[in-house]
Amino acid sequence: MQPKATYYDLVLSSTSAVPITMIAKDYGLSAVRLNHILHDLGVQYRMDGTWVLYQCYADKGYTKTVTHPISEEKSVMHTYWTQKGRLFLYDLLKSERGLLPLIERSDSETDPAKYFIPADGPGGIKADASVTV
């Protein structure tokens, strides 16, 4: 029988950058909740509807930004996390919140209260009370 793959193994086997939604699903969270956790941990802030890394993280190669045109006059920017960024998040979430990806959790480690965001959320953002971990 082969040992269970770790999250590190899975991340390192991939070369593409991924949206926060995919990383959040690895942890059993919504993208909204994970973005709020990262804000609470001082990793990112929201500017004009887009999450932006604080300068101390901005030049580390954790994310890449892709501009998608909507029309001739308008475009939107999307942030994708690199594999280096995913490993940074893994270490940060594990050390600061005790939060492990689903693949590495035992049943006794799933305590939703550990990841609770107050109703007012960080920065006065209302958290969706219907979102579950």
Secondary structure as the mmCIF struct_conf table of DSSP 4:
data_model
#
loop_
_struct_conf.conf_type_id
_struct_conf.id
_struct_conf.beg_label_comp_id
_struct_conf.beg_label_asym_id
_struct_conf.beg_label_seq_id
_struct_conf.end_label_comp_id
_struct_conf.end_label_asym_id
_struct_conf.end_label_seq_id
HELX_LH_PP_P HELX_LH_PP_P1 GLN A 2 THR A 6
HELX_RH_AL_P HELX_RH_AL_P1 TYR A 7 LEU A 12
TURN_TY1_P TURN_TY1_P1 SER A 13 SER A 13
BEND BEND1 SER A 16 SER A 16
STRN STRN1 VAL A 18 VAL A 18
HELX_RH_AL_P HELX_RH_AL_P2 ILE A 20 ASP A 26
TURN_TY1_P TURN_TY1_P2 TYR A 27 GLY A 28
HELX_RH_AL_P HELX_RH_AL_P3 ALA A 31 ASP A 40
TURN_TY1_P TURN_TY1_P3 LEU A 41 GLY A 42
BEND BEND2 VAL A 43 VAL A 43
STRN STRN2 GLN A 44 MET A 47
TURN_TY1_P TURN_TY1_P4 ASP A 48 GLY A 49
STRN STRN3 THR A 50 LEU A 53
HELX_RH_AL_P HELX_RH_AL_P4 GLN A 55 ALA A 58
TURN_TY1_P TURN_TY1_P5 ASP A 59 GLY A 61
BEND BEND3 TYR A 62 TYR A 62
STRN STRN4 THR A 63 PRO A 69
BEND BEND4 ILE A 70 GLU A 73
STRN STRN5 SER A 75 TRP A 81
HELX_RH_AL_P HELX_RH_AL_P5 GLN A 83 ARG A 97
HELX_RH_3T_P HELX_RH_3T_P1 LEU A 102 GLU A 104
HELX_RH_3T_P HELX_RH_3T_P2 ASP A 107 GLU A 109
HELX_RH_3T_P HELX_RH_3T_P3 PRO A 112 TYR A 115
TURN_TY1_P TURN_TY1_P6 ALA A 119 ASP A 120
HELX_RH_3T_P HELX_RH_3T_P4 PRO A 122 GLY A 124
HELX_LH_PP_P HELX_LH_PP_P2 ILE A 125 ALA A 127
TURN_TY1_P TURN_TY1_P7 ALA A 129 SER A 130
#
